[in-house]
Amino acid sequence: MLVIFVKVKPGASHNELHVESPNMLSVKIKAKPVDGQANRYLVDYLAEKLNISRSKITIQKGASSRMKRIALGMVQSEWDEILKKISA
């Protein structure tokens, strides 16, 4: 299990993902923060961008905050490969 932090900006005009550091992502998403919609959308968006299943993504902390602690069902070497791909 790998833990990363994600800064989320809900209600954006378009979806966007930036790598801030090896364990910090910044994500803009279109979904509004209403009734957990943004959290569900975030998990779907991360699953798509990171090319992993939704079941491997868990919001551990920050469900009602813009700063989220997210657990990913993978090891560090897998994460390093994903970072190379999304940073390119």
Backbone as CSV, one residue per row, in Angstrom:
resi,resn,N_x,N_y,N_z,CA_x,CA_y,CA_z,C_x,C_y,C_z
1,MET,0.850,-1.177,0.000,0.000,0.000,0.000,0.894,1.238,0.000
2,LEU,0.601,2.141,-0.889,1.373,3.369,-1.046,0.456,4.552,-0.737
3,VAL,0.951,5.546,-0.015,0.142,6.718,0.337,0.664,7.942,-0.408
4,ILE,-0.266,8.670,-1.036,0.072,9.933,-1.698,-0.891,11.005,-1.192
5,PHE,-0.569,12.247,-1.483,-1.431,13.365,-1.133,-1.882,14.029,-2.423
6,VAL,-3.138,14.442,-2.435,-3.707,15.048,-3.635,-4.413,16.344,-3.255
7,LYS,-3.991,17.442,-3.902,-4.673,18.731,-3.758,-5.725,18.787,-4.861
8,VAL,-6.979,18.948,-4.478,-8.076,18.899,-5.439,-8.732,20.264,-5.582
9,LYS,-8.988,20.657,-6.835,-9.762,21.865,-7.109,-11.018,21.425,-7.859
10,PRO,-12.133,21.273,-7.124,-13.376,20.867,-7.784,-14.029,22.038,-8.513
11,GLY,-14.916,21.721,-9.438,-15.643,22.752,-10.161,-14.811,23.470,-11.204
12,ALA,-13.735,22.853,-11.654,-12.861,23.462,-12.664,-13.520,23.369,-14.044
13,SER,-13.033,24.152,-14.982,-13.597,24.130,-16.333,-13.159,22.897,-17.116
14,HIS,-12.048,22.292,-16.696,-11.561,21.074,-17.348,-10.785,20.236,-16.333
15,ASN,-10.618,18.967,-16.647,-9.849,18.074,-15.785,-8.368,18.214,-16.098
16,GLU,-7.552,18.189,-15.059,-6.109,18.362,-15.243,-5.371,17.734,-14.072
17,LEU,-4.237,17.110,-14.350,-3.430,16.479,-13.312,-1.990,16.949,-13.449
18,HIS,-1.392,17.372,-12.332,0.013,17.782,-12.301,0.717,17.047,-11.175
19,VAL,1.964,16.674,-11.410,2.787,16.070,-10.369,3.526,17.199,-9.668
20,GLU,3.221,17.419,-8.394,3.886,18.457,-7.603,5.202,17.934,-7.029
21,SER,5.193,16.691,-6.589,6.374,16.007,-6.054,6.077,14.511,-6.146
22,PRO,7.050,13.649,-5.841,6.803,12.206,-5.970,5.617,11.673,-5.160
23,ASN,5.227,12.360,-4.108,4.076,11.865,-3.337,2.941,12.891,-3.259
24,MET,2.947,13.882,-4.160,1.909,14.921,-4.154,1.448,15.214,-5.581
25,LEU,0.133,15.102,-5.781,-0.470,15.453,-7.057,-1.384,16.647,-6.851
26,SER,-1.552,17.419,-7.902,-2.512,18.512,-7.920,-3.501,18.179,-9.032
27,VAL,-4.794,18.160,-8.700,-5.803,17.734,-9.660,-6.938,18.744,-9.722
28,LYS,-7.276,19.149,-10.941,-8.474,19.956,-11.176,-9.510,19.011,-11.771
29,ILE,-10.731,19.065,-11.234,-11.797,18.224,-11.772,-13.055,19.053,-12.006
30,LYS,-13.852,18.624,-12.976,-15.075,19.334,-13.335,-16.166,19.183,-12.285
31,ALA,-16.195,18.070,-11.594,-17.279,17.777,-10.649,-17.340,18.796,-9.520
32,LYS,-18.544,19.083,-9.101,-18.774,20.007,-7.981,-18.713,19.235,-6.662
33,PRO,-18.295,19.893,-5.591,-18.208,19.215,-4.289,-19.573,19.124,-3.596
34,VAL,-20.479,18.362,-4.194,-21.835,18.216,-3.665,-22.128,16.737,-3.432
35,ASP,-22.500,16.393,-2.211,-22.882,15.015,-1.861,-21.847,13.972,-2.281
36,GLY,-20.580,14.291,-2.168,-19.522,13.332,-2.475,-19.257,13.116,-3.956
37,GLN,-19.909,13.903,-4.815,-19.716,13.747,-6.257,-18.263,13.958,-6.656
38,ALA,-17.625,14.977,-6.094,-16.240,15.278,-6.454,-15.308,14.146,-6.034
39,ASN,-15.549,13.537,-4.883,-14.703,12.424,-4.439,-14.843,11.221,-5.366
40,ARG,-16.070,10.890,-5.741,-16.280,9.765,-6.660,-15.643,10.062,-8.017
41,TYR,-15.822,11.282,-8.481,-15.245,11.689,-9.757,-13.720,11.637,-9.687
42,LEU,-13.157,12.096,-8.564,-11.706,12.074,-8.379,-11.166,10.655,-8.472
43,VAL,-11.810,9.714,-7.796,-11.361,8.316,-7.837,-11.434,7.785,-9.269
44,ASP,-12.524,8.064,-9.967,-12.657,7.630,-11.365,-11.574,8.252,-12.238
45,TYR,-11.345,9.546,-12.058,-10.349,10.264,-12.863,-8.940,9.734,-12.595
46,LEU,-8.596,9.540,-11.322,-7.276,9.001,-10.992,-7.106,7.593,-11.553
47,ALA,-8.143,6.781,-11.460,-8.072,5.419,-11.998,-7.766,5.458,-13.493
48,GLU,-8.429,6.361,-14.201,-8.208,6.491,-15.638,-6.798,6.998,-15.946
49,LYS,-6.391,8.085,-15.294,-5.087,8.693,-15.585,-3.912,7.818,-15.151
50,LEU,-4.069,7.104,-14.031,-2.983,6.267,-13.517,-3.046,4.857,-14.083
51,ASN,-4.112,4.568,-14.814,-4.312,3.262,-15.437,-4.325,2.132,-14.399
52,ILE,-5.099,2.342,-13.336,-5.283,1.318,-12.307,-6.781,1.197,-12.021
53,SER,-7.181,0.131,-11.365,-8.604,-0.056,-11.082,-9.039,0.833,-9.920
54,ARG,-10.325,1.180,-9.930,-10.895,2.021,-8.866,-10.708,1.376,-7.501
55,SER,-10.756,0.050,-7.461,-10.664,-0.659,-6.181,-9.300,-0.497,-5.519
56,LYS,-8.312,-0.038,-6.267,-6.969,0.174,-5.713,-6.770,1.595,-5.194
57,ILE,-7.833,2.404,-5.208,-7.753,3.799,-4.772,-8.707,4.012,-3.600
58,THR,-8.167,4.464,-2.463,-8.976,4.709,-1.276,-8.639,6.079,-0.690
59,ILE,-9.661,6.906,-0.500,-9.457,8.187,0.181,-9.424,7.886,1.670
60,GLN,-8.230,7.993,2.272,-8.065,7.679,3.689,-8.447,8.845,4.588
61,LYS,-8.143,10.044,4.129,-8.373,11.228,4.954,-8.660,12.410,4.033
62,GLY,-9.533,13.296,4.480,-9.807,14.501,3.713,-11.008,14.403,2.796
63,ALA,-11.954,13.529,3.101,-13.133,13.366,2.249,-13.895,14.674,2.072
64,SER,-13.850,15.556,3.064,-14.552,16.839,2.951,-13.582,18.009,2.830
65,SER,-12.354,17.721,2.436,-11.312,18.735,2.325,-10.722,18.708,0.918
66,ARG,-10.059,19.786,0.538,-9.385,19.807,-0.766,-8.070,19.034,-0.741
67,MET,-7.467,18.894,0.437,-6.234,18.117,0.573,-6.618,16.713,1.025
68,LYS,-6.277,15.734,0.221,-6.678,14.362,0.504,-5.466,13.452,0.651
69,ARG,-5.585,12.524,1.575,-4.586,11.465,1.735,-5.193,10.235,1.084
70,ILE,-4.503,9.719,0.068,-5.043,8.620,-0.727,-4.098,7.430,-0.690
71,ALA,-4.673,6.264,-0.426,-3.912,5.019,-0.443,-4.099,4.365,-1.805
72,LEU,-2.985,3.942,-2.378,-3.009,3.251,-3.662,-2.542,1.813,-3.454
73,GLY,-3.257,0.879,-4.019,-2.904,-0.533,-3.889,-1.788,-0.911,-4.845
74,MET,-0.584,-0.451,-4.538,0.589,-0.747,-5.368,1.846,-0.550,-4.540
75,VAL,2.959,-0.945,-5.101,4.247,-0.765,-4.429,4.974,0.421,-5.058
76,GLN,6.029,0.872,-4.407,6.759,2.068,-4.832,7.269,1.971,-6.266
77,SER,7.775,0.819,-6.667,8.323,0.687,-8.022,7.233,0.883,-9.080
78,GLU,6.015,0.408,-8.808,4.899,0.622,-9.735,4.559,2.109,-9.818
79,TRP,4.543,2.777,-8.666,4.255,4.210,-8.616,5.312,5.002,-9.377
80,ASP,6.572,4.628,-9.229,7.651,5.318,-9.939,7.452,5.234,-11.452
81,GLU,7.020,4.075,-11.943,6.765,3.904,-13.381,5.597,4.781,-13.837
82,ILE,4.555,4.835,-13.035,3.397,5.674,-13.364,3.806,7.143,-13.404
83,LEU,4.605,7.577,-12.430,5.066,8.972,-12.405,5.846,9.324,-13.660
84,LYS,6.687,8.410,-14.121,7.448,8.656,-15.355,6.505,8.886,-16.527
85,LYS,5.453,8.072,-16.611,4.511,8.173,-17.730,3.695,9.460,-17.682
86,ILE,3.187,9.822,-16.504,2.322,11.006,-16.443,3.112,12.309,-16.417
87,SER,4.400,12.237,-16.119,5.238,13.441,-16.115,5.798,13.743,-17.494
88,ALA,5.756,12.765,-18.384,6.350,12.929,-19.720,5.513,13.816,-20.608
